[in-house]
């Protein structure tokens, strides 16, 4: 009978112990990995504190359906950005996952590592131990590949906890036409986008964090599932629906700050101080980790004083250097058979649901994002086409991506009447290497209050130039697909392709990719590129036993989907902590 009838062993403010060896703040994508690794030996008592619930249901396990949590506050924390002058004063929704597993419970499940040159650039910038040769074994360590990905086992792991999966074929015929259109203009098809030797431009099938049973495999499912929590209940305590309001610190003269405990705040307002014997690790994400630091008096001194917080350590880069993958979109009408709109027909959805329920196959198994197209914008000409010398510049890292989607990827606006009997095919045109940087600030000393999030999207002129190029590329691909027999009627497409028209289009037809990063940047404290919060061992500058391990430490946002890099940061943190 085992654990089938047992509940997840959750703790609350009232029944956690007085002290722990390690306390992890944030049970999201990185936090679950770190809790697994630090508790594995059984030699240390670990407390994992998560502000959301466990909440493991049928819907949260179905890949396609579990992406639809935009109206369910149980799984989401939503904050409106500040009014963005670059977007005509509009604010945008900033979403992060809430609950054990964090954003890996609600995201598109895309698994991309990025090219080796990505991490070698971190190394070359002085981040010792963060080059590709250092991180590649950690990517492989936690992976358990299946499907088409297993044809290349040199680059993939098969013994880890985290399932990655690649389909043999596309579910939508439009993707095949899309691949042919890419190849025709010099963007080759790449069988494995996670193979380190592939060129920095092309197109390919995506890998997803989906189990062989056809279920979402979040960081919670892989690294902190119920069976593991039950087996390690003596050394791993998972405290859910609980906020860390601040860190308790002490300092001996001019010596480093030492964290002695964390203040917990429960769902009903109950509070408690829990002591730490060894280290505290913040894995609360690019909004949550700087929040905890600033509430604890670690951050920009002037801002802390404005909030009435005693300054423990003046660290100006906390909450600064916020980056994100920003995107514009162009959209076309297609036949309903080539679009997700077909699932709006009751009999089609019932068929898809039964196919999934009985056989674990069909439309519900994968997100409708199955193809990625990427290139370096500087190597595309004025029409958005690869220039002749493209093949000779393989050292150029991609800075743009197109994600074709068989559904609307933005708001249906500008009086564009969408007849739901017709299909939609969108090109989400993504900026992978933004120059723009924003910030995250406190609005109150209340840890439950929303943050002031100012991404400053496309505030750098270079970002608009790259987005113009990728939008033109999207329109060229639509031309190529149309010439190959796929009817594509412009639905939301710019009237012209001059810079002025495209800039206006981008400012009105956009969205975030939810890949926030770098608010606790790994760099020297006085780094000229914006300062730093943690050193190469992820230790907060000026603190002896406090680290950060999540996407907030990225020196800059990597040119890939950030789920896998967030996990590898946690793997690296575990190695650093246990090795010390």
N, C-alpha and C positions, 0 to 999 in steps of 0.2 A: 504494500500500500504506500510506503515511503512518504514522500512529501506531497503527494497528489491532493490530499485533503487538508494539508497544513496551510496556514496563512503566511504571507511574507512577514518575517520577524521585524516589524517596524518598532522604533523607539520614539518617545516624545520627550519634551523638556523635563517631565517629571520622573522618568525612569532611566535616564542615561546615568552613567557612573560619574564619580567625582572627578576623575582624571583619566587621561589616555596618553599613550606614547605619541601618537600622531592624530591630528585633527584636520580633516579635509573639509573645506568650506565650499559647498557646491557639488551636487551629485549629478552633474550633466555629462556631456560626452567625455570630457577629460577626467572628471571626478570619479566616475565609475571604474575607469581603467586603473587609476591610481589606488583606489580602495582595494581593488583586486590584488594588485602587485604588492602593496605594503602589508597586506594581511596574509599573504600566501604561505609564509614560513610558519605562521602560528606563534612567532616569538614576540610580536608586538600587538598591542591593543589599539585598534583604529576606530575613530568616530567619523562617520560621513554625515554631514549635515546638508539637507536638501530642503529648499523652501516650498517645493511642491509635493504631490502625492506619488505613490507607486502606481496605482491604477492600471492594472494589466487586464485588458478586455479584448473581446473578439475584434472589435473595430480597430483597436490600436495595433493589432497584429496583421491586418490585411493591408498590403502595400499601398494600393491605390486609395482606399478609403481612409487610411490613417494620415494622408496628406491633407485632409479636409477639416482641420481643427481651427480654422480662422475665426469661428464663432464660439469656440469652447474655451472659456477662460481657465478651465482646470489645467490645460496643457500649454497655455500661452501666457506670456507677459507682453503686453502691448503698450508702447509709449509713443506718443506723437512727437516727431522731431520739432525743433524750433522752425519758425518760418524761414524758408530757404530763399534768399535773394536771387540765387542763380536759377531758381525755378519760378520766378515771378511772385515770390512771397508765399508759395504753397508749403504746407507741412506734409510729411509723409509718415506712414505707420512703420515703426521699428518693432519687429517681432523677434522674440527669442523663446525657445522651448522652456517649459516649466514642468517639473516632475523628474523622477529618477530616470536618467538617460538624457534629459535636457532636449536640445534641438534634434538629436538623433532619433527622437520618438515621433517627430512630425515633419522632418525634412524630406527631400526628394530621394534620399538614400544613395546619392551618387558618391562613388568611391574613386577619387582621382588623387594621385600623389604629387603631381607636378614633376617637371624635368629635373635631372641631377643638377643642372646649372643653377636652378632656383636656390638650392641649399648651398651650393658651392659659392654663390654670391653672398650668402650669410657668412660663410667661413671667411671669404676674402675681405669682408667688412670687419673682420676681427672677432667673429663669434666662434671661439675655439670649441671644437667638438660638435659642431653643427653642420658639417659638410655632408655631402651625399654618402660618402663611405661610412660616416658615423651613423647616419640615420637609416640607411637602407636595411640593415639587419633588423631594426626595430619596426619598420613597416611590415616586414615579412613575419616577424615573431608572432604577432597577434592575429594574422590572417589565416583563414581557412577557405581557399578558393574552390569553386565548383563551376560547372557549366563549361562554356567555351574557354574560360580563363585557364583551365587545367591543361590546355595544350602547351602552355609555356610555363612549366613549373620552375624554371631557373629564376624567374622574376617574381614568383608568387609563393606564399606559404600555404601549407595544407594541414598544419597541426595546431594552429591557433584557435582562439575562441570566436573570432569575428568572421562570420560568413560573408564572402564576396561572391557575386554571381554575374555571369555574362551570358546573355541569350545567344543561341546559334544564329537566329534570324530576327529581323525586325518584325514587330507586330503590325506595323502600318506600311502599306506599299509606297506611300509618299516618301518615306525615308530612303527607299531604294533609288527613287528618282533623284532625291537630294544628293545621294552619294555620287551618282553618275554626273550630276551637274557640277559637283566639286571637282571630280577627276578631270572633267573637260577643261577646267580653267587652271589646272596645275596644283590642286590640293589633293594629294593622294589619300587613298583609304589606308588606315593604319589598323591592323588586326587587334593590337593590344595597346591602349592608350597609357597603360601603366608600365610598359616596358621602357627601361631607361635609355635604350638606344634609338628610340623613334625620333623622327625629325620634329622640329619645333613648329611645323605647320602641317595641316591636313585635316582629315575627318576620321571618325571611328565610333564604334559602338561603345557605350558606357558600361562600366561595371557598377553593380548596386550591392548594397548591404542587405541581401535577402538570403534566407536559409534555403536549403534544398527542399524543404517542405512548402516553400512559397510564402513564408511569413517574413515580415519586417524583422531585421536583426539589428536592433539598436544597441548602443553601448550598454544599456540596462540588460537587454537580453543576452548579450555576449559576455559581459564582464561582471555583472552584479545580479544574476538571476536568482530566483527564489531558492533553488537547490543549493547554490553556493552560499547564500546568506544563512540558510539553515545549518549547513555544514560548518560554517565558521562563526556561528552565533556567539561563541565564547571570546572571540578576538575581534570581530567586525560588528559594530553597531551602526545601523542606518537610521538616523533620526530625520523623519520626514515632516512636512508642513511646518517647518521651523526656519526662522531667519537668524542669521548672525548679525546682531545689532552693532557690535564693535569688538575689537580685540583689546584685551587687557595687556598693558605693556609696562615695562620698567626700564630704567636706564641708570647705569652707574657712572656719574660724572659725564665725561665726554666720550664714553665708550659706546658701543653699538646698542641699539634698542633690542630688548629681548621680550618676546611675547610669552606671557605666563598663562594665558587662558583666553577663552572666547565667551562672549555674552550671548546667550541664546534667548530668542523671543518666540514663544509658541503661538499657535493659531488663535488661542483665546486670550492672549496678552500675558501669559505667565512667562516669567523670566528667570534666568539662572546663569551662574558663572561656572564653566567647566574648565579645569586646569589641564595644561599640556606639559608633558615631561620632555619631549624631544622637539618636534617641529609642528608648525601650522602651515598648511598649504592652501592657498586660495585657488580654487578652480570654479569660480562663480561666473566666468565668462567676461566678455569685453565690456559689459556694463556693470555686472555685479562685483567683479574683483576690484576695480578702482573705487567703487562705492564703499566697500568694506575698508579699504585703505584710508580713504578720506574721512570716513566716520570715526576712524581710530586715530586721527591726527597725523596721518602720513600722506602728504600730498603738497600741492601748491600753497605756501604759507598764507598768501594774501586771500585766496579763496576760503581757506579754512577759517581765518579770522572773521571773514564776512559772515560765515555761518555760526560763529561763536564757538568754534571747536579749538581746543588747546592744541598747539602745534607740537607734535612729538618729533617729527622729522620732516624738514622742508624738502620735498621731492617734487619739483615743478612738473615733471613729465607725467605724473599720475593723471590719468584721464585725458591726456593730450594724444596727438598722433592718430586719432581714430580714422581708420580707412575702411572702405567697403567696395564691393564690386557693384557698380551702378550700370543700369541698362536702359536702352530704348527698344522700341519694337515696331516692326512693320508686319501687317496682317493681310491675309488673302482669304477669299472664299474658295472652298473646294467642295467636292462631292461629299455628302455625309458619310459615305463608306471610308473616307480618308480622314475622318475627324472623330474626336471623342464625343461629339454630339450624338453619334449613333447610340450611345448608352442611355440617352434620354428616352428612347423608346422602351416602354415597359418590358416587352417580350425579349428585347436584346439584353437588357440588364438582368432579367431573371435567368436567361441562358448563361450569361457571364458569371452570375453569382453561383449558379449550380455547378458550372464547370470548375469554379474555384473550390467550392465546398466539397465536391466529390472527388476531384482529380488534382486539385492544386495547380490548375493551368488557366490560361485565358487572360482577359483584359485586366482583371483585378490583381494579377500577380506583380506587374511592373508599373512604375509610373510611366506616363506617356512621353517622358523625355528619354529618348533612347540613343540619340545621335549628338555628338559634339563636333563642332567645326572651329578651328582656331588658326590664327596666323599672326604675323607681326604687321601692324598697320603701316609702318614705314616702308614696307616692301610691296604695298599695293599702290596701283596708279590712281589717277584722278577719277576713274570710273569704278574703282573698287575691285579691280582685277589684279592678280599677281603679276609683278613685273618680270621681264625675262631673266633677270639675275637672281630671282628668288632662290633657285636651287643652289646657288653658290654661297648663300649667306645662312647656312644652317646654324651658325652660332647665335643668331638673333632669337631671343626668347619671345614667345607669343605674348601679345598685350591685348588681344581681342578674341572674343569667342562668340560663336552663334549657336544658340540652342533652339533647334526647330521643335515646335510643339504643335500637336494637332488640336489646339483649342486656343481661345483668347488668352493672351498672357498679360494683358493690361486692361485698363478700363475701356469699355465700349463707349466712346465719347464722340464729340464733334458731330452730333446728330446722325451718326452712322447707325442705321437701323439694321440690327442683326435678326434675320429670319432664322429661327432655331431649326427650321427644316433644312437649312444649308450648313455645310461644315465650315470650320475655320482652321486655317493653318498659319501659325505665327513664327516669325523669326525674332527671338529674344537676342538682341545685339548687346553683348556685355563688354564692359571695360575691365580688363584684368589687371592692369598696372596703373591705377590712378595716381596722379600727382597730388590731388586734393587731399587735405587732412582736416579733420574736425576735432571735436572734443566732447567729453562727457563731464557734467558737473552736478553737484548736489543742488537740490532745491530746498532741502530741509535737513535737520538732524534726525528726523524720523526715518528709520531704515525701511519703512514700508512706503515712503513717498516716491513718486516717479522721479527719474533723473531728468536733467536738462540735456538732451541729446542734440548736438549740432553737427551733423556729418559734413556740411559744406560741400555737398555733392557738386561736381563739375565746376568748382570755383576756380580751378586752374585751367587756363586756355588750352593746354596740351590735351586735357581730357576730352574737351569738345571736338578737337581735331580727330582724335582716335575714334570717337563715337560716330562722327560723320563718315569716316572710312568704313566702319563695320556695317553701318546702315546701307551704304552703297553696295557693299559685298552681298548683303542679304537680298537686295533687289536684283543683282546679277544672278544669284542662285535661283530666284523665282523665275527669271527669264529662261534659264537653262532647264528648269523643271517643266515649264510650259512648252518649250520646244521639244520635249521628250514625251509629250502626250498627256500631261497632267493639267487639266483645266485649273487655272489659278486666276481668279478675278480680283483685282485690287479692292481691298475693303478699307483698311486704314493704312494708306501709303502716301508719302509726301508728293505734292503736286510737281515739284521740280527737285533737282539734285544740287542746286547751287548752295554755297555755304550758309547764306542767310536763311534760306528756306529750311535747310536741315537743322540748323541751330534752333529755330523756332519749334520744329517738329520734336526734337529731342527734349526740349524743355516742357513739352506738353504731353508726350507719350513715353513715359518712363516708369521705372520701378527699381527698387533695390533687389539685389540677389541674396540679401540677408547674410552676407559673409563679413560681418564686422570683426575688426581686429586691431591690435597694436596699441591699445590704451594703457598697457603696462609693459611697454616696449623693452625688449632685451637689447641693451646697449649701455655704454658707459654713461654715468650720471650726467656728464657734461658733453655728451656726443653732439656734434655739430648738426646732425640731421634731425634734431628735435629732442635730444636728451634721452635718457633711459631710466627705467624703473628697476629692472632686475639685471644681474650679471650673467655670465655664461653658464653658471650653475643654478640659475633661476632664483637666486637669493635676492631679496629686496635690498637695495643699496642702503647701508646704514643699519641693517637689522641682522641679528645673528642666527635666528631660527625661524625665519619667515620666508616662504617662497611663493611664487605664482606659477601655475602650470595650466594654461589653457590658451585659446587663440589670442588673448590679449597680449601675449609676449612676443608674437611674431615681429621681427624687426620692420617688416612691411608685409602687407597682405600678399600671399603667394598667388601666382597665376594659375590657380586650380580651385576646385571646390574644397572647402576648408575642413570638412569632416575628418578625413584621414590625417592631415597634418595636426589637427587638434589631438587626435589619439596618439600620434607619435611623440608629441610634446609630453604627454602624460607618461608614456613608456620611458622617455629620456629622463623625466623627473624621478621616476622610481629608481632607475639605475644610479642617478646622482645621489639620491637620499640614502639608499641602502648601501651604496659604496662608501659613504662617508661615516 
